[in-house]
Amino acid sequence: MKPAAYPDTPRHLWDHFYAISRIPRPSKHEQRIRQYLVELAEQHDCQWQTDAIGNLLIRVPGNGGLEQRPPLIIQNHLDMVTVKTDDSDHDFNVDPLSLQVRDNWLCADRTTLGADNGLGCAAALALMTDAEVVHPPLELLFTLDEETGMGGALNIDTSLLSGRRMLNLDTEDWGELFIGCAGGRGWVFTRQLQREPAPVGERGLRLRLSGLAGGHSGLQIHQQLGNANKLLAQWLYEAAALGVRLSAFNGGVAHNVIPRSATVDFSCPRQQVVELERLNQRMQARWLSFLPAADRQLQLALEDCDIAEVFTRDAQAGLCQFLLALPHGAQSYNLSQPAELVDLSCNLALVKTEGAVLGVTASLRFFNEDEAQALMATVLSIAEGFQFAAESVLSYPGWKPDFDSGLLAQTRALYRQLFDEEAQVKAIHAGLECGILKSKMGEVDIISFGPTIRGAHSPAERLDISTVEPFWRLLTGLVRQL
């Protein structure tokens, strides 16, 4: 059932968003949501087509005298980030999202909301189903697998598209028009490390670091949020003096998420357990002295754990040093917008041990790939120095801002007319599919906008309900003009 106070204006948009929230749609598992959209298109006599990878295009005929105008592309992605709190038993492969309304914000119960990019998908569907909306022929493009590497956009068959103007509805700050985005690179570093039987008579323990805010590794990288992987690497460095012998290290959920929790499994001399508790208290106090308010729920908790094997002391030291050496956070800022727009960043996203194999995922974002070369060399040389194999798993172009865009001028004028104020024109330190699609399609005029979303890629994700109605007014007014 819809939650109490669930919004109803604009009705079609909110109805579609609720329906989307009932359908599981993790990255790489978008079959059910895509089938729902296909059935909806057929119900409204709209043609649809998929390419070889599964991206979906729905063609909506124009109406209201605009039938002969050139087609307009409306672009969104179908998948969502699937992150939950440690106490949630939600299964993203099966369960519908449980929506809640809190103080005029729409959120979900201890999980990501999927407003990124479900709200944009709902708006596109509303353009198709709301008979009161006047529009030219529309090409509603729904891509797959955006959140884990933009696989849909990277492999799209652009022959599906004939439009030369595109509205992307995947940004998260109402009142801002985006005309540029960062590119990205990412790697998985792996190495097999030597292990040995756990010392006899020692106690097996698991340390769980939880309560960090986590968040979007592009949009929130400048907020100095705690990275669970980096913090536990610091803990492990100091705990080695107490005889801690590492068995497993696991943290993070995806390349584009700042890790909010992590665990280390280890053995240690039984007489050192009290000292470990004291170390936990010292480290927690140290971190809370500088972490932002969003991370104030940070907790360190020990629990018993069976330990059969541990890394050798040399392997453990190398693992710890590698994690400490890898960069994380904002590396440089845009010179024209200092302290507002990050130009270059790195996210130490994932640490996973499977037996003797350690896997580490790190990703970079950048506007200027030439500027990023030095950071790429730094990351790759650190991995080489610690004898880790590097596999490239992520590479996509940025979207260079075009301040002379005709579509931008038209959108700014309409925004001024509707709201009696100026929209802010910005680029975003996050990967939008716009850059990839533009690189593949050639001359296409693109702009991106959306309602306000906070905490994307974390269980704190929430949608500002009050920004959805003006977003819809701008969208419907714009499609009427184009």
N, C-alpha and C positions, 0 to 999 in steps of 0.2 A: 504494500500500500504506500501511497505517497505520504510523506511526513506532514505533520501539522504545519500550517503556514507555508506549504509549498507554493511558489508563485504561479500565477496563471496568465500573466500578460507579458509578452505576446504569447497567446495560447498555443499556437502550433509549435513554436520553438520549445517551450517548456514541456509540452507533451512528448515531443521527439526526444528531448534530453532524458526524460524519465524512462522512456522505452529503451534508449541506448544503455542506460545505467543498469538495466535488468539483464543485459546480455554480456557474458564474459568476453573480454577482448584483449588478452595479453598479446604482446608482440609475438609474431610468428604463429598466432592462433586466432586469426581474424575471420575464419570461415563463417562462423555463426552470425556475426554482425554484418558481414558482406551479404550473406543470403537474405537477411532481414531487409537490407536496403534494396536488393534486387526485387524482392516481392513488393516492396512499397512502390518502386518505380513502375512495375507492371500494373499495379492497382491504379496508377495515375496515367496510364497509357504513354509512358516515357520509354524510349529506347535505351538500352544499356549494353555495355561491352566491357570485357576484361582483357588485359594483355597476358602475355605468357607467365608473368610472375604473380598475377592476381590483382593488380591495381584495377579499380572499378571506375568507369566513366558512365554517368547518367546524362542523357541529352534531354533537356527540358525545352519544349517549343516556346518561342516568344509569345507575348499576348499584348492586349491593350494598344494595338497599333504599332508595336515595336517588333513585329514578326520578322521583318526584313533586315533588321540591323545585324551587324557582325556579332558572332557569339562571344560571350563573356565567360571566362573560366573562373569557377569558385573552387578553391582547393583546400583540402583538409586531410588529416591522416586518421585512420580507423583505430589504431592501437593505443594503449594507455600504459603508463608506468604502473607496476604492481608492487607497492610497498605498503607494509602494515606495521603496527606496533607489535612488540614482543608478546603482549598478552592477547592478541587477536587470533582467533582460529579461522579467519576468513580464508576460503580457497578460491583464488582468482580464476581458476580453470572451471569452476562449477557455480559458485555462488553469485547471485546478483548483489550489487552494491546496496548498502543500507544508508539511505540519504537522511540528513538531518538539517534543520534550519536553526541557526544560532545567531541572534543579534543581526539579522539581515544578511547573514552569510550562509551560503549553502555548502555543506561539507558532507563527509561520509563517516561512518562509525569506525574510527581507528584504522582507516585505510586511505589511500589516495582516492580522490573523487573522480578523476577522469574527465574533468572539465577541460584539461589539456589532452586531447583536442576535441573532446566530445561535444563541447558547447558549440564549436565551429561547425561540426558535423550536423548538429541539430539545426543550426541556423540555415545551412545549405538545404536541408530537407524541408524546412519551413518555406523557403523560397519556392520549392516545387509544389507543396501541398496547399499553401494559403492562396486561395483564388483572388484575394483582394490585392495581392502584390503584383504590380505591373513591372515587366522585365523583358529584355531582349532574349533571344535564344541563349540558354545557359548550358555550359558543360561543367557538371558537378564532378570534380575529380576527387576520389578517395584513395589515398595511397596506403600501402602496408608497411609495417615494420620500421616506422620512423624512429621510435624510441631506442632501438638497439643498434642503430647504424645507418638509418635512412635507406634501407635496402630497397624499398618500393620506388623511391624517387631515383636512386642510382641505376635501377634496372628498368625504368619505365619505357614503354614504347610510345614515343611522342607523336607517332603518326595517328594516334587516337584523337589528338587535339588539333583544332583548327583556329581557336581563338588566339588573339594577339594581345589581349589584356587579361590580367589575372588578379583576383582578390584572394589573398591568403588570410585565413581567419584564425591563425595560430599564435598570436601574441597576447600579452597578458596585462597590459596597462591601458585602461580606457583613457581617451584623450590624447593618445600618442599614435602617430602614423609612422610605421617602420618602413624604411626603404633600403635597408642593408642588414646583413647578418654575418656572423663569423663562420669561417671554415673550420675543419677539424681533422685531426690525425689521432690515431690510437694504436696501441700495441698490447699484446700479451707477452710477457716475459716468463720463461720457464727454465727451471734447472732441477735436476735430480741431485738431492743432497744426501750425504751419508747418514745412516741411522744405526742405532745399536740398542740392545735391550735396556729397558729402564732400570735404574739402580735398584738393587734389592732393598726392601724395607722402607722405601720412601713413600710419601703420600701422593696420590694422584689427585689433581685439582683442575678445575676449569674456572678461569676468570672471565666474567662477562661484563663488558663495558656497554652500557645502554643509556638511553635518555637524551642523547643528542638530538638536535632538530633535524639534521640532514638537510637535503634540499637539492635544487637544480644546480648542476655544476657549471652552468654558464650564467644564468640570471642572478645567482646568489653567491658566486665565487668571491666577490669583493666584501661580503659581509663577515668574513673571518670566522665562519662557523667551524666548530670542531670536526676534525676528520678522525673517526674512530681508529682507522688503520695507523695513522701517524701517532696518535696518542698511545696506543698499545705497544707500538714499536719503542716509544720512549720508556714505557713501563718495563718492557722486557730488557732493555739496556741496563736499567738500574737493578732489576730483580736478579740479574745474573750473579751479582755479588752475594746473594742469599742462597746460591746453589740451585736455582730454578733450571730445569732441563726441559726444553720445549719439545712437545710432541705434535701439536697442530696449531695453526693460526688461520682463522677464517673471518673475513669481514667484507662488508659491502654487498650491493645487490646488482648494480649495473654501471656501465661506463660513464653515464651522464648523471649520476646521483652521488652527492657527497655522502660518504659512509656515515651512518648514524649509530651503528652498533657493530661490535666485533667480539670474538672470543679467542682465548688462547688456552690450550690444554697442556699441562706440564706436570712433572713430578718435582718434589723438593724434600729436603730433610724434614722430618716431622717437627724437630725442635725449632724450625724457622717459620712455622705457620703464623705464630704471633707476630713476628717481624714483618711478614707479608701483609698482614692486616694493617700494621702501622704504615707500611709503604703505601698501601692503597689510600689511606687517609691523607698522607702527605701529597701524593700525586693528585688526588681529587681536589684538595685545597689549592694546590699550585695552578691547576687548569682553570678552576672556577675564578681565580684571581684575574684572569684576562679574557676568558671566553665571553661571548655576547649573552645577553639575557635569554635568548631563545634556547641556549644550551644549559640552563640552570637545573634541569632535571637529570643531569649527568649522574650516573651511579656506577660503582664498581662492586661486584658481588662474586664471592667465591663459593663454589660447590664441589662436592666430591666427584671424581671422574676416574674411570679405569684407564690406566696407562700401561701399555705393553712395551712400546718402543719410544725412544726419544732421538732427536738429532744429536750428532756428536757436538762437542763443545765448539769445535772450529766451524762446523756447518751452522750452528745456532748463531754464532757471532757474525758470520757472513750474511746470514738472512737478516738479522737485526740491522746491521750496518747498511745493507742495500735499501731497506725500507726507510731508514733515517736519511739516506743520501738523496733519494728521489724527491724532486720538488713537488710542492702542492700549493695552490692558491694563485692569486693574481700576480702576474710578473711585470706587467707594464700597463699604463693607462694612456688613453687617447690624449694627444697634446692639446687638442682644441676643446676637450671636455674633461680636464683633469679631475680625478676622484669621482667621476660620474660614469664614464664608459671605459671598461676594461678592454685593452687591445690584445692582451696575450695572457693565457692562464694554463694551468695544469691541474688535473685531478688524479690523485692516487686512489683509484676507484675500488679495486677489488684485490683482496689477498686470499688465496685458497691453497690449502695443502691437501693433497691426496696421496697418502702414504709418504714416500720419500720425495715426491714431486711438489715443488712450490710454483704456483702460478700467480703472477701479479699483472693487473691491468692498469695502464695509465693512459690518459687521453689529454690532448691539447686542443685549445680553441684559439683562433687568431683571425684578425682582419687582413693583415699583411703577411703573406706566406714568407716573404723575404725576411721579415723581422723574426718569424718563428723558427728560421733555420738554426739559429744558435741554440734555442731551447731544445729543439729536436736533437741536435748533436749532443747536448748535455745529457739528456735522458738516455739516448742510445749508447753513449760512451760509458755512463755509469753502469748500464746493464752489461756492456762488454767487459768492463773492468772486473765485475763480479761474476763473470762467466755465465751469464744468462743468455739463452737463445731468444731472439726477438722475432715475433710474427706480427706483421701489420694487419690489423683487423678493422681499421676505420680510416677513411680518407674521403673528404668531400670538399668542394670549393665553397668559398664565401660568396656573398652577394654585394657587389660594390655599389654604394649609394649613388643614385642619380637624382640630383636636386633639380634638374630641368625636366623631370618626368611630367608629361601632360596629365597622366592619371593622378599624380600627386597634386598638381595645381587644381584639378577639378574637385578632388576630395577635400582639400583645404578650404576651397570656396564654399562647398556645401556644408562643411562642419561649421564654418563661421556663420552661415545663414541660419542653420538649425539651432545653434547653441550660443550665438552672440559672443564667441570668444575664439581665440586661435588654438588650433591643434598643435601639439609639439611634434616636430619631425625628428626622428631618431634612427639610429642603427642599434642593433641588439647583439650582445655578446653571447649568442646562442646560435645553434645551427638550425636554420629554417630550411625547408625543402626548396624555398624560392631560389637559392643560389644554384642548387643542382639543376632544377628545372630550367632556369634561365640559361645555364651553360649548355644544356641539351637542345633547347628550343630556339636559341638565337635571339632575334629581336622580339622581345615581348616586354610589355610595360606592366610592372608588378607593384603592388602596395599591400601591406599587411596591417591589420588592426584587429582588436578584439576587446571584450570586457575585461575587468580587473580580476585576476586570479593571483592568489598568494600561496606560497608554500608548495608550488608544483614539485612533483617527484618526491613528495614526503607525505606521511599520514596527516600532516597539518594542511594539506591542500584545501583551499576554500575559494568560493566564487562570490564576488560582491554582487548580490542580486540587484542592487540599485543601478548598476552600470549596464545591465543587459538590455533594458528597454531603450535607452539612448543609442546603444550599439546597434540595435535592430532598426531604429529610425535612420541612422546613418547608412546602414547596409541597404535597406529598401529604397531610400532616397537616391542612393548612388546607382543602383542597378536600373532604376527608372531613367536616369540621365544617360547612361552609357549605351 
